[in-house]
Amino acid sequence: MSLSSSMREAAGRAPQVLDDSTELVVKFLQQRQQQDGGFANRAGSGDLYYTVFGLESLRAINAPFDHERAAEYLRSFGSGESLDIVHLCCLARCWSSLSAVASCKMEVAVAERLREQLLNHRSKDGGFSVETIDETGSIYAAFLALGGCQDLEIPLPDADRLLTSIAALQTEDGGFANDAHLPIGTTPVTAAAVTLMHELGRPVEQNVCRWLLDRQHPTGGFFAHPAAPQPDLLSTATALHALSLGGKTLDDDARERCLDFVDELWSSQGCFRGTVDDDALDVEYGWYGLLALGHL
């Protein structure tokens, strides 16, 4: 199972909680697909980053969308020569997701060029970095790169060196920081580290799971770091996913509180807000809402 498939499998269980409201989610997602075929960002324009979340959400809940328009949008990026590592991996993920549900395929030459560009982001310590030449890698770049390799169907070279790079980013508090210059761990980054270690066959240390469990706020959601003012949906969804990979589940009380938190973020428009103070709706947080509910 790949990084993306394990998350899709979890998100695909969300309709068991949403029930009739699933139709609202489908409608919201479909309406976010723009005329150019991409999915809208918060400004209302087609955006490759947001297209990942739109396609993955619709695929997870087996909902229809315009495949041909999506394919035309992806073709507009060619072989991704002008893209950074984030958008290179977004392009690979979108093509992988689209080809799984439609006859639209990425051209062989495009796939080969994407592979080449992705591997150019290998850092000197064996990890991956946002820059093409860097001494040390980041966990975010590593998460993107491993997912990109899986989407492009290439083996990850020197996986042990990547694990060493990740291990070097564990902080004194037991979490993981995105890069070597940050002193404390954060929930999304620690969750990404757990996901990477699980995917690469490294047992997840139970102290890391305890660190994630300690990030649950009394209101039910998970906060990004100890000084964060409130919990958020991104941290909640990624923590729940990582805990499931580490073989941990919330007890009944913690689960109910977490469900209440996610329910508080629900909008009758068919999407979820990022925090209780965030009134904007987009397909990214729609995806994290599905992922959180699927685990709950």
C-alpha positions as CSV (number, residue, x, y, z in Angstrom):
1,M,0.0,0.0,0.0
2,S,1.3,3.5,-0.9
3,L,1.2,6.7,1.0
4,S,-1.7,7.9,-1.1
5,S,-3.7,4.7,-1.1
6,S,-3.6,4.3,2.7
7,M,-5.0,7.8,3.1
8,R,-7.6,7.2,0.4
9,E,-8.7,4.0,2.0
10,A,-9.3,5.9,5.3
11,A,-11.0,8.9,3.6
12,G,-13.3,6.4,1.8
13,R,-14.8,5.4,5.1
14,A,-16.0,9.0,5.8
15,P,-19.5,8.5,4.2
16,Q,-20.2,6.0,7.0
17,V,-20.2,9.1,9.3
18,L,-21.5,11.6,6.8
19,D,-24.4,9.5,5.7
20,D,-26.8,11.7,3.6
21,S,-24.5,14.6,3.9
22,T,-22.1,12.8,1.5
23,E,-24.2,14.2,-1.3
24,L,-23.3,17.7,-0.2
25,V,-19.6,16.8,-0.2
26,V,-19.8,15.5,-3.7
27,K,-21.6,18.6,-4.9
28,F,-19.1,20.9,-3.3
29,L,-16.1,19.0,-4.8
30,Q,-17.7,18.9,-8.3
31,Q,-18.4,22.6,-8.2
32,R,-14.8,23.4,-7.4
33,Q,-13.6,21.9,-10.7
34,Q,-13.0,25.0,-12.9
35,Q,-13.6,25.5,-16.6
36,D,-9.9,24.8,-17.3
37,G,-10.2,21.4,-15.6
38,G,-8.3,22.2,-12.4
39,F,-9.8,22.6,-8.9
40,A,-10.1,26.0,-7.4
41,N,-7.9,27.5,-4.8
42,R,-9.2,30.0,-2.2
43,A,-9.0,32.8,-4.8
44,G,-11.3,30.7,-7.1
45,S,-8.7,29.9,-9.8
46,G,-7.6,26.4,-11.0
47,D,-4.6,25.4,-9.0
48,L,-2.4,22.3,-9.3
49,Y,-1.9,21.9,-5.6
50,Y,-5.7,22.1,-4.9
51,T,-6.4,19.8,-7.8
52,V,-4.6,17.0,-5.9
53,F,-7.1,17.3,-3.1
54,G,-10.1,17.5,-5.4
55,L,-9.2,14.4,-7.4
56,E,-8.2,12.4,-4.3
57,S,-11.4,13.3,-2.5
58,L,-13.6,12.4,-5.4
59,R,-11.8,9.2,-6.0
60,A,-11.9,8.2,-2.3
61,I,-15.7,8.5,-2.2
62,N,-16.2,7.1,-5.7
63,A,-17.8,10.3,-7.1
64,P,-17.9,11.3,-10.8
65,F,-16.1,14.3,-12.3
66,D,-15.0,15.5,-15.7
67,H,-12.0,13.3,-16.5
68,E,-11.2,14.9,-19.9
69,R,-11.2,18.4,-18.6
70,A,-8.9,17.3,-15.7
71,A,-6.6,15.6,-18.2
72,E,-6.4,18.7,-20.4
73,Y,-5.5,20.8,-17.3
74,L,-2.7,18.4,-16.4
75,R,-1.3,18.4,-20.0
76,S,-0.9,22.1,-19.8
77,F,2.0,21.6,-17.4
78,G,3.9,19.5,-19.9
79,S,6.8,17.7,-18.2
80,G,6.8,20.1,-15.3
81,E,10.0,21.9,-16.3
82,S,9.0,25.1,-14.5
83,L,7.6,23.4,-11.3
84,D,9.2,23.2,-7.8
85,I,9.2,19.9,-6.0
86,V,5.8,20.5,-4.4
87,H,4.1,21.0,-7.8
88,L,6.2,18.3,-9.5
89,C,4.8,15.8,-7.0
90,C,1.3,17.3,-7.3
91,L,1.5,16.7,-11.1
92,A,2.6,13.1,-10.6
93,R,-0.1,12.5,-8.0
94,C,-2.8,14.0,-10.2
95,W,-1.9,11.9,-13.2
96,S,-1.7,8.7,-11.0
97,S,-5.1,9.4,-9.5
98,L,-6.7,10.3,-12.8
99,S,-5.3,7.3,-14.7
100,A,-6.7,5.0,-12.0
101,V,-10.3,6.0,-12.8
102,A,-10.2,7.0,-16.5
103,S,-8.4,6.1,-19.7
104,C,-6.4,9.4,-19.5
105,K,-2.7,8.5,-19.2
106,M,0.5,10.5,-18.7
107,E,2.8,10.3,-21.6
108,V,5.9,8.1,-21.2
109,A,8.3,11.0,-21.9
110,V,6.5,13.2,-19.3
111,A,6.8,10.5,-16.7
112,E,10.5,10.0,-17.4
113,R,11.2,13.7,-17.2
114,L,9.3,14.0,-13.9
115,R,11.3,11.2,-12.4
116,E,14.6,12.8,-13.4
117,Q,13.6,16.2,-11.9
118,L,12.3,14.6,-8.7
119,L,15.5,12.7,-8.0
120,N,17.5,16.0,-8.6
121,H,16.0,17.1,-5.2
122,R,18.0,14.5,-3.3
123,S,20.0,16.2,-0.6
124,K,23.6,15.4,0.4
125,D,22.5,13.7,3.6
126,G,20.3,11.2,1.7
127,G,17.0,13.0,2.2
128,F,15.1,15.3,-0.1
129,S,15.0,19.1,-0.1
130,V,12.9,21.8,-1.7
131,E,16.0,23.1,-3.4
132,T,17.8,21.0,-6.0
133,I,21.1,21.3,-4.2
134,D,21.1,21.2,-0.4
135,E,23.1,19.8,2.4
136,T,20.2,18.4,4.5
137,G,16.7,17.3,3.6
138,S,13.3,18.2,5.2
139,I,10.5,15.8,6.2
140,Y,8.0,17.6,4.0
141,A,10.2,17.2,0.9
142,A,10.8,13.5,1.8
143,F,7.1,12.9,2.2
144,L,6.5,14.5,-1.2
145,A,9.3,12.6,-2.9
146,L,8.4,9.2,-1.6
147,G,4.8,9.7,-2.7
148,G,6.1,11.0,-6.1
149,C,8.3,7.9,-6.6
150,Q,5.3,5.7,-5.8
151,D,3.1,7.7,-8.2
152,L,5.7,7.5,-10.9
153,E,6.3,3.8,-10.2
154,I,10.0,4.0,-9.5
155,P,11.8,2.5,-6.5
156,L,13.2,4.9,-4.0
157,P,17.1,4.7,-4.2
158,D,19.0,4.4,-0.9
159,A,15.9,4.2,1.4
160,D,18.2,3.6,4.4
161,R,19.9,7.0,3.9
162,L,16.5,8.7,3.8
163,L,15.6,7.1,7.1
164,T,18.8,8.3,8.6
165,S,18.0,11.8,7.3
166,I,14.5,11.6,8.9
167,A,15.9,10.3,12.3
168,A,18.3,13.3,12.5
169,L,15.2,15.6,12.6
170,Q,13.8,14.2,15.8
171,T,13.7,16.9,18.4
172,E,14.4,16.7,22.2
173,D,10.7,16.8,23.0
174,G,10.2,13.5,21.0
175,G,8.5,15.0,18.0
176,F,10.0,15.8,14.6
177,A,10.8,19.2,13.1
178,N,10.7,19.8,9.4
179,D,14.4,20.8,9.2
180,A,17.5,21.0,11.3
181,H,17.0,24.7,12.2
182,L,13.8,24.2,14.1
183,P,13.9,23.3,17.9
184,I,10.5,21.8,18.5
185,G,8.4,19.2,16.8
186,T,5.1,19.9,15.1
187,T,2.1,17.6,14.7
188,P,1.8,17.5,10.8
189,V,5.6,17.0,10.5
190,T,5.7,14.3,13.1
191,A,2.8,12.6,11.5
192,A,4.6,12.8,8.1
193,A,7.7,11.2,9.7
194,V,5.7,8.4,11.2
195,T,4.0,7.8,7.8
196,L,7.4,7.7,6.1
197,M,8.9,5.3,8.6
198,H,5.9,3.0,8.3
199,E,6.0,3.1,4.5
200,L,9.8,2.3,4.5
201,G,9.4,-0.6,6.9
202,R,10.8,1.0,10.1
203,P,8.8,0.3,13.2
204,V,7.1,3.3,14.7
205,E,8.5,4.1,18.2
206,Q,5.8,4.2,20.8
207,N,7.2,7.4,22.4
208,V,6.4,9.2,19.1
209,C,2.8,7.9,19.2
210,R,2.6,9.2,22.8
211,W,3.9,12.5,21.6
212,L,1.1,12.7,19.1
213,L,-1.5,11.6,21.6
214,D,-0.4,14.4,23.9
215,R,-1.2,16.9,21.2
216,Q,-4.9,16.3,21.6
217,H,-6.6,19.4,22.9
218,P,-9.4,19.1,25.6
219,T,-11.9,20.2,23.0
220,G,-11.1,17.1,21.0
221,G,-9.0,18.2,18.0
222,F,-5.2,18.2,17.8
223,F,-3.0,21.3,17.8
224,A,0.0,21.8,15.7
225,H,2.5,22.4,18.5
226,P,2.4,23.1,22.3
227,A,2.2,26.9,21.8
228,A,-0.6,26.8,19.2
229,P,-3.7,28.8,20.3
230,Q,-6.2,26.2,19.1
231,P,-6.5,22.8,17.4
232,D,-6.9,22.6,13.7
233,L,-8.2,20.1,11.1
234,L,-4.8,19.5,9.3
235,S,-3.1,18.5,12.6
236,T,-6.1,16.4,13.6
237,A,-6.4,14.5,10.4
238,T,-2.6,13.8,10.0
239,A,-2.3,12.8,13.7
240,L,-5.1,10.3,13.4
241,H,-3.6,8.8,10.3
242,A,-0.2,8.5,11.8
243,L,-1.6,7.0,15.0
244,S,-3.4,4.4,13.0
245,L,-0.2,3.4,11.3
246,G,1.5,3.1,14.7
247,G,-1.3,0.8,15.9
248,K,-2.9,3.4,18.3
249,T,-6.5,4.4,18.5
250,L,-8.2,7.0,20.6
251,D,-10.3,5.7,23.6
252,D,-14.0,6.2,23.4
253,D,-14.1,9.5,25.2
254,A,-11.2,11.0,23.2
255,R,-12.9,9.8,20.0
256,E,-16.2,11.4,20.8
257,R,-14.5,14.7,21.6
258,C,-12.6,14.5,18.3
259,L,-15.8,13.8,16.4
260,D,-17.4,16.8,18.1
261,F,-14.5,18.9,17.0
262,V,-14.7,17.9,13.4
263,D,-18.5,18.3,13.5
264,E,-17.9,21.9,14.7
265,L,-15.9,22.6,11.5
266,W,-18.5,21.2,9.2
267,S,-20.3,23.5,6.8
268,S,-23.7,22.7,5.3
269,Q,-22.1,23.8,1.9
270,G,-20.5,20.3,2.0
271,C,-17.0,21.1,3.3
272,F,-14.9,21.7,6.4
273,R,-13.2,24.7,7.8
274,G,-9.5,24.5,8.9
275,T,-10.2,26.0,12.3
276,V,-13.3,27.3,14.2
277,D,-12.2,30.8,13.2
278,D,-11.7,30.1,9.5
279,D,-14.7,30.8,7.4
280,A,-13.1,29.9,4.1
281,L,-13.9,26.6,2.5
282,D,-11.6,24.7,0.0
283,V,-10.9,21.2,-1.3
284,E,-7.8,20.8,0.8
285,Y,-9.7,21.0,4.1
286,G,-12.5,19.0,2.5
287,W,-9.9,16.2,2.1
288,Y,-8.6,16.5,5.6
289,G,-12.2,16.4,6.9
290,L,-12.8,13.1,5.0
291,L,-9.5,11.7,6.3
292,A,-10.3,12.6,9.9
293,L,-13.8,11.2,9.8
294,G,-12.6,8.0,8.1
295,H,-10.3,7.3,11.0
296,L,-12.9,8.2,13.6
